[in-house]
Amino acid sequence: MKTYKIGEIAKMLGISSETIRNYEKKGLIKPYKEEESRYRFYDIIQINYLMNLQKLQKFGYTLNEIGEIMKTESIPEMEESLREKEKRILREAFYTQLKLESIHANLTCMRQAQNAKGGCFLGFRPALYRMNYQKNHELIQDEVVQNELMKWLKYTDLTFMSGSVSLEHLINGENEFNFGFCIDKKTAEFLEIRESEVVKFYKSCPAIIFYYEAKANSDFQEAVQMLLDFAKANHLVLDGESVSRVLLARWEDEESYFISHLVWVPYKKI
């Protein structure tokens, strides 16, 4: 049977000679070796074997896992292994889909923010789960909050930063706010995030939407007055705390920052 040098095989498979040597070190392949030169040679059976190794690696198997698979003589065992791998890949694919939806939602909110720069408009707040880790300008030191925060920080590609102001503080013009993370209902269910003493669920509802830029010298009360004037002109009454989605955040120094929010405030008609 014809044999081929390691360099020829590496070029044909698009991998390095070192990768093939690593397969050998792991006991996954056994090339022919010349006694004197120690050159490695491979026949067509071994080449096909190498291509199968690459396939299993692309399925997500480690080299150690592949070594165990290669010892398997039972089709049912191999089938079980592939079904477990299928579950993992499907979960990863769904996670990727959620990331795409998160990006799409952010783009949609950015377009709405551009429209809202001219004033308030009516729309809907999505169904959200939310947790606060900050009150005013200080972190919440509660251990339960800290543990929940560590959980949410694993999924920052799916969550978004969010500010909130209670209806009472909003109407009374008090400079009290919370800051934390939000996540949409679909994603929260996938990640098994539920309501708790530190996680609150917000149903989807009609909302007055406006844009606000938080800066060191910005006046939130101007935005609140715009909101109240809009509600009055349209015969609406505010009906819950405001919740925002942070679209852009930039810090230049401790005295200079810029945080843009798209803000949802629930309402009902008079």
C-alpha positions as CSV (number, residue, x, y, z in Angstrom):
1,M,0.0,0.0,0.0
2,K,1.4,3.4,-0.9
3,T,2.5,5.7,1.9
4,Y,2.8,9.5,2.3
5,K,5.1,11.7,4.3
6,I,3.8,13.8,7.2
7,G,4.3,17.0,5.3
8,E,2.2,15.8,2.4
9,I,-0.6,14.8,4.6
10,A,-0.5,18.0,6.6
11,K,-0.8,20.1,3.4
12,M,-3.6,17.9,2.0
13,L,-5.6,18.2,5.3
14,G,-4.9,21.8,5.9
15,I,-3.3,21.2,9.3
16,S,0.2,21.5,10.7
17,S,2.6,18.6,11.0
18,E,2.8,19.4,14.7
19,T,-1.0,18.7,15.0
20,I,-0.5,15.3,13.5
21,R,2.4,14.6,15.8
22,N,0.1,15.6,18.7
23,Y,-2.4,13.0,17.6
24,E,0.4,10.5,17.7
25,K,1.5,11.6,21.2
26,K,-2.2,11.1,22.3
27,G,-2.1,7.6,20.9
28,L,-4.8,8.4,18.3
29,I,-2.7,7.4,15.3
30,K,0.3,5.2,14.7
31,P,2.3,6.1,11.6
32,Y,5.0,3.9,10.0
33,K,8.5,4.9,11.0
34,E,11.8,4.2,9.3
35,E,14.2,2.7,11.8
36,E,17.2,4.8,10.7
37,S,15.7,8.2,9.8
38,R,12.6,8.1,12.0
39,Y,10.6,9.6,9.2
40,R,6.8,9.2,9.6
41,F,4.7,7.7,6.8
42,Y,0.9,7.3,6.5
43,D,-1.2,5.1,4.2
44,I,-4.7,5.8,2.9
45,I,-6.3,4.1,5.9
46,Q,-4.5,6.3,8.4
47,I,-5.3,9.4,6.2
48,N,-9.0,8.6,6.4
49,Y,-8.6,8.0,10.1
50,L,-7.1,11.5,10.5
51,M,-10.0,13.1,8.6
52,N,-12.4,11.3,11.0
53,L,-10.5,12.7,13.9
54,Q,-10.9,16.2,12.5
55,K,-14.6,15.6,12.1
56,L,-15.0,14.6,15.7
57,Q,-13.0,17.6,16.9
58,K,-15.3,19.9,14.9
59,F,-18.3,18.2,16.7
60,G,-16.7,19.5,19.9
61,Y,-15.0,16.4,21.2
62,T,-11.6,16.8,23.0
63,L,-8.7,14.6,22.0
64,N,-9.1,12.6,25.3
65,E,-12.8,12.1,24.5
66,I,-11.9,11.0,20.9
67,G,-9.5,8.5,22.4
68,E,-12.3,6.9,24.4
69,I,-14.6,6.9,21.4
70,M,-12.1,5.1,19.3
71,K,-12.1,2.3,21.9
72,T,-15.8,1.9,21.5
73,E,-17.0,-1.1,19.6
74,S,-20.7,-0.6,20.2
75,I,-22.9,1.5,17.9
76,P,-25.4,2.2,20.7
77,E,-22.6,3.7,22.9
78,M,-21.5,5.9,20.0
79,E,-25.1,6.9,19.4
80,E,-25.6,7.9,23.0
81,S,-22.4,10.0,22.9
82,L,-23.5,11.8,19.7
83,R,-27.0,12.5,21.2
84,E,-25.4,14.2,24.2
85,K,-23.2,16.2,21.8
86,E,-26.3,17.1,19.8
87,K,-28.0,18.5,22.9
88,R,-25.0,20.6,23.7
89,I,-24.7,22.0,20.1
90,L,-28.5,22.7,20.0
91,R,-28.2,24.6,23.3
92,E,-25.2,26.6,21.9
93,A,-27.1,27.3,18.7
94,F,-30.1,28.6,20.7
95,Y,-27.8,30.7,22.8
96,T,-26.3,32.2,19.6
97,Q,-29.8,32.9,18.4
98,L,-30.6,34.8,21.7
99,K,-27.4,36.8,21.2
100,L,-28.6,37.8,17.7
101,E,-32.0,38.8,19.1
102,S,-30.3,40.8,21.8
103,I,-28.3,42.7,19.2
104,H,-31.4,43.2,17.1
105,A,-33.3,44.6,20.1
106,N,-30.5,47.0,20.8
107,L,-30.5,48.2,17.2
108,T,-34.3,48.7,17.4
109,C,-34.0,50.7,20.6
110,M,-31.2,52.8,19.1
111,R,-33.5,53.7,16.2
112,Q,-36.3,54.6,18.6
113,A,-33.8,56.7,20.6
114,Q,-33.1,58.7,17.5
115,N,-36.8,59.3,17.0
116,A,-37.3,60.1,20.6
117,K,-34.7,62.9,20.6
118,G,-37.5,65.2,19.4
119,G,-39.8,64.3,22.3
120,C,-41.9,61.5,23.8
121,F,-43.9,58.9,21.8
122,L,-46.1,56.0,22.6
123,G,-45.1,52.3,22.4
124,F,-44.7,49.2,24.4
125,R,-42.3,48.1,27.1
126,P,-41.2,44.5,26.5
127,A,-41.7,41.8,29.2
128,L,-38.5,41.9,31.3
129,Y,-36.8,40.5,34.4
130,R,-34.7,43.0,36.3
131,M,-32.3,43.1,39.2
132,N,-30.7,46.1,40.9
133,Y,-27.1,46.1,42.1
134,Q,-26.8,49.8,42.6
135,K,-28.9,52.4,44.5
136,N,-28.1,56.0,43.6
137,H,-24.4,56.1,43.3
138,E,-23.5,53.2,45.6
139,L,-23.3,49.4,45.2
140,I,-25.8,47.3,47.1
141,Q,-23.8,45.3,49.6
142,D,-26.4,42.7,50.4
143,E,-25.1,39.1,50.0
144,V,-28.2,37.9,48.1
145,V,-27.8,40.7,45.6
146,Q,-24.1,40.1,45.2
147,N,-24.7,36.4,44.5
148,E,-27.4,37.2,41.9
149,L,-25.2,39.7,40.3
150,M,-22.4,37.1,39.9
151,K,-25.0,34.8,38.1
152,W,-26.1,37.6,35.7
153,L,-22.5,38.6,34.9
154,K,-22.0,35.3,33.2
155,Y,-24.6,36.4,30.6
156,T,-23.6,40.0,29.9
157,D,-24.0,39.3,26.1
158,L,-27.7,38.7,26.7
159,T,-28.5,41.3,29.3
160,F,-28.6,45.1,29.2
161,M,-27.9,47.7,31.8
162,S,-30.9,49.6,33.1
163,G,-31.9,52.4,35.3
164,S,-35.2,52.8,37.1
165,V,-37.1,55.5,39.1
166,S,-40.2,54.8,41.2
167,L,-43.4,56.5,40.2
168,E,-43.4,58.5,43.4
169,H,-39.9,59.7,43.0
170,L,-40.5,60.5,39.4
171,I,-43.6,62.6,40.0
172,N,-42.1,64.3,43.1
173,G,-38.9,65.2,41.2
174,E,-36.7,63.4,43.8
175,N,-33.2,62.4,42.7
176,E,-33.5,58.8,43.7
177,F,-32.8,56.0,41.3
178,N,-31.8,52.3,41.0
179,F,-29.4,50.8,38.5
180,G,-29.0,47.2,37.4
181,F,-29.5,44.6,34.7
182,C,-32.5,43.7,32.6
183,I,-33.1,40.6,30.5
184,D,-36.1,39.8,28.2
185,K,-38.6,37.1,29.3
186,K,-37.7,34.5,26.6
187,T,-34.0,34.7,27.5
188,A,-34.6,34.6,31.2
189,E,-36.7,31.5,30.8
190,F,-33.9,29.8,28.9
191,L,-31.4,30.7,31.6
192,E,-33.8,29.7,34.3
193,I,-33.9,33.2,35.8
194,R,-37.1,33.6,37.9
195,E,-38.6,36.2,40.2
196,S,-37.1,36.3,43.7
197,E,-36.5,38.8,46.5
198,V,-34.0,40.5,44.3
199,V,-35.3,39.8,40.8
200,K,-38.5,41.5,39.6
201,F,-40.7,40.6,36.6
202,Y,-42.2,43.4,34.5
203,K,-45.1,42.5,32.3
204,S,-45.2,43.9,28.8
205,C,-47.3,47.1,28.8
206,P,-48.1,50.3,26.9
207,A,-45.5,52.9,27.7
208,I,-44.5,56.5,27.0
209,I,-41.0,56.3,25.6
210,F,-38.4,59.1,25.7
211,Y,-34.7,59.5,25.3
212,Y,-32.4,60.7,28.1
213,E,-28.7,61.5,28.2
214,A,-27.3,61.2,31.7
215,K,-24.3,63.4,32.2
216,A,-22.5,65.0,35.2
217,N,-24.4,68.2,34.7
218,S,-27.7,66.9,33.1
219,D,-31.0,67.7,34.7
220,F,-33.4,64.7,34.8
221,Q,-36.2,67.0,35.9
222,E,-36.3,68.6,32.4
223,A,-37.0,65.1,31.0
224,V,-39.6,64.4,33.6
225,Q,-41.3,67.7,32.9
226,M,-41.4,66.8,29.2
227,L,-42.9,63.5,30.2
228,L,-45.6,65.0,32.4
229,D,-46.5,67.6,29.7
230,F,-46.8,64.8,27.1
231,A,-49.0,62.7,29.4
232,K,-51.3,65.7,30.1
233,A,-51.6,66.7,26.5
234,N,-52.5,63.2,25.5
235,H,-54.9,62.5,28.4
236,L,-52.7,59.9,30.0
237,V,-51.7,59.1,33.6
238,L,-48.4,57.5,34.5
239,D,-48.9,54.0,35.9
240,G,-45.6,52.6,37.2
241,E,-41.9,53.1,37.6
242,S,-39.7,54.0,34.7
243,V,-37.3,51.4,33.3
244,S,-34.6,52.3,30.9
245,R,-32.3,50.5,28.5
246,V,-28.7,51.8,28.4
247,L,-27.7,52.2,24.7
248,L,-24.3,53.8,25.0
249,A,-22.0,54.5,27.9
250,R,-18.8,56.5,27.9
251,W,-16.5,57.7,30.7
252,E,-13.7,60.2,30.2
253,D,-12.8,60.7,33.8
254,E,-14.5,60.5,37.3
255,E,-16.2,63.9,36.7
256,S,-17.2,63.4,33.0
257,Y,-19.5,60.6,31.8
258,F,-22.2,60.1,29.2
259,I,-24.9,57.4,29.4
260,S,-27.7,57.3,26.9
261,H,-31.0,55.8,28.0
262,L,-34.2,54.8,26.2
263,V,-36.8,55.1,28.9
264,W,-40.2,53.3,29.2
265,V,-42.8,54.7,31.6
266,P,-46.1,52.7,31.8
267,Y,-49.3,54.7,31.3
268,K,-53.1,54.3,31.2
269,K,-55.7,56.4,29.5
270,I,-57.8,58.8,31.5
